[in-house]
Amino acid sequence: MNTTANYQPPPSSQPPFSDSDLDSDSDSDSENFQVGSDLSNSIFKTYLEFSSSSSSSSSSSITAVDLSKIQSFLTSSSSGALSCLICLERIRPSDPTWSCSSLCFAVFHLLCIQSWARQSSDLSAARAAARLPITAETAAKQATWNCPKCRSSYSKSEIPRCYLCFCGKLRDPPSDNPWILPHSCGEICNRPLPNNCGHFCLLLCHPGPCPSCPKSVKARCFCGSVEDFRRCGFKNFSCNKLCKKRLDCNKHNCSEICHPGTCPPCRARETYRCRCGKKEEEKDCCDRDYRCENECKKLLNCGKHVCERGCHGGDCGECPLQGNRTCPCGKRIYEGMPCDGVAPVCGATCNKLLNCGFHRCPERCHKGPCVETCRTMVKKACWCGGLKKEVPCYQDLSCERKCLRMRDCGRHACKRRCCDGDCPPCSEVCDKRLRCKNHKCPAPCHRGACAPCPIMVTISCACGETHFEVPCGTEMDHKPPKCRKLCKITPLCRHASTSKPHRCHYAACPPCRAPCEEEYPCGHKCNLRCHGPRPPPNPEFTLKPKKKKSNHQTECTPGTPCPPCPELVWRPCVGEHFGAERMMVCSNTTRFSCDNLCGNLLPCGNHYCTKTCHPLETQPSSSGHQKRSESCEVCNLPCQKVRMPKCSHPCPLPCHPGECPPCKVLMKRSCHCGAMVHAFECIHYNNLSEKDQVAARSCGGPCHRKLPNCKHLCPEICHVDKCPAPDKCSKKVTVRCKCQTLKKEWICQDVQAAYRDTGNDPKDIPKNQFGLGLLPCNSDCKRKIQEVESALQLRKPKVLEKKEPENKKHGPKRRKRRDRIQEGKQVSRFQQEFVATMKRLLLFIIIVAALIAVTYYSYKGLLQLSDWMNEVELQRAKRRRSRF
């Protein structure tokens, strides 16, 4: 970069690349692209030829990495997408430029970088003069400025003053040669390559960094054990073997893989002694020389004291207390004092300099250190000079006044308490909107214009193979580069496997020309041109569509579903009657009704609908969905089916499909003997056989039926029909004579036989006289009767005589009256039970009447409520109709 003369624009002719050429249509863009690709081939030709002769197997991959940065610069230059990072304007082929040679190699307008460098250096000089004790002239000479992108530092003498090519050899390079890259001289670069290998760049004058040196040299690996031919730019390599260099301990070798730089410390573990030799520990070889935590405590030469030093090697040295000694303040010297003696104090003032550095110790000569804090009262001023006060020497003085000076940024005050005038730089973030209008300045608050946005935006083609970088904020001013490779976007329509390939592009892919042939749900196929979905264009670079007159109307918009099916089909009526079909368009779902009766089987499965042809309750549409419509009439007839198994109870349900539900009516059947009543479900009892029914009705206990010829019960288990053998009752019966004086126990069948012998039927004998009179009376019977009668006659008068005096006993009249009242009030037990029964019956009749009344009036009220709700609903319907 030459800085010896001021810039003067060259008197050249009109450049071949004008604004109209850079913003032209596709034809000019394709020509520029072709020229750009030819330029890159010519620039890399020498380098690629030299690299192809390299013997390294990885030379091709390294070459691609080295040239990628240069290729990006060349693509940007050839496509006209090179922009200045300071003014964000496009850099034209005829504009003078300057490029950074430190890190970023960004290209700027020459006038922009000159203005930027002067402003930055002047601001840097002003800051240095204000903050450092130097003159303004010295600060101006030492001022520096930074690259707007990579912030690399340059001196003021390096401000560019002339327009040079990329390699810096030619001043004012020509811009009228279309076969030379703009802003280059067209000659070999010949700049020194990086790493100071001594070789020079073989590319033609180019932007960006020079690639690594392609020459092959004989080089050794880092450890020096392997020698190989390598490219000069990558001659430092590792052999991936053990280093085996001798380490600093001169005892072990390096065990790392071949590496650059010095070998790491030796980590071999061994047992080592400390310097004093008292302690042994296992340490790394690099830490073998260590000191323990114990004191030496070896006896010194004086034989009276021990060494107070820590762990050390070698001799402990002389006793520090031997020879001439002084008092603690050092003013009096004692000669010939033994080392075990204590030096006395001199009694004078100590007068040692204190830690403050201004005052001396005022105490008498003493042992130990002097006081740490100097308490002498002095007059001090605060840092800002606004407060003066007498304070102890050790104490700092500061006030509470805030500094109101403006900081270097010129926007914010210092606001530091008791500031000494050297205000620190502003700690706030600038946060101003940069010229790119996408980001804010992240630097600390500063004077002057903010640095340009250092972010570079990559603009690439749709596939990403061709790309270049532009400054942030200018991406919308550039067209994407044109790529000659095939488009990688997979079509979204159903003809992706048979569609023709096309070149990489922006905007949407061209429409598919194949017929659609997509199958409708009805089974027909779409005969229109393909109108399936198309991949969306890149939203960052959506080009404006060109206005072209279309002479034909498109059949269908791409990305829309197929139109309704236009085929003609026969369509039945809503009732699906035979012979009532009509010819209709397949997509027309309008339904029609014929004049026939419905005839559809009702849900009950027993009767048929008598309505006029109407839509079925669930009718499948052409799209396969079920449409709800008018239902057939409801069958209100009672169920007339014969139940199986047969029973006398009718089905309680209305007319219904399928079998009737099982009869759950409870049937009461008494047992055979009549002792108890069984309750059976009808379905259960009728499903039993006759034998099982007889067994089910048996109570399982004694028969409990009275035999026909006697008063005894049947002794058999509950059974069907008459009781067996009624003449053979084996129960015992008490037989008496007519006067009932004699009695005996006979078997019942003997009693019946006795009655038959007398010509009487046992059935005609009353039960309370059964067995009476079968025994003949004897003399004893008559004697007992006489005795009884005599006894009765004797007892009767005695009782009357006893009762009369009891009644005639003198007693109070009040007691007799009370006894008569109580006797009148006494009621027999039968009368009390009869009254209680009548009361219960009356209470039951009252409760039943109340329940009947409540049920009747509740039912009547519900009917009135239903009528009222129906009237309200009719009024609401009338209001709705009146609104519409």
GIBELCOR-V511832 format. One record per helix or strand of 3 or more residues. SS is the DSSP state (a for helix, b for strand). FROM is the first residue (numbers start at 0). TO is the last residue. If there is no record, write none. Layout:
ss from to
SS FROM TO
SS FROM TO
//
This chain:
ss from to
a 18 21
a 25 51
a 58 77
b 96 98
b 106 108
a 109 130
a 135 141
b 143 145
b 152 154
a 155 157
a 193 195
b 215 219
b 226 230
a 231 233
b 268 272
b 279 283
a 284 286
b 376 380
b 387 391
b 455 459
b 466 470
a 474 476
a 538 540
b 567 570
b 581 584
b 617 619
b 625 627
b 665 669
b 676 680
a 681 685
a 689 696
b 731 736
b 742 746
a 747 756
a 761 763
a 766 768
b 771 774
a 778 806
a 812 824
a 828 882
//
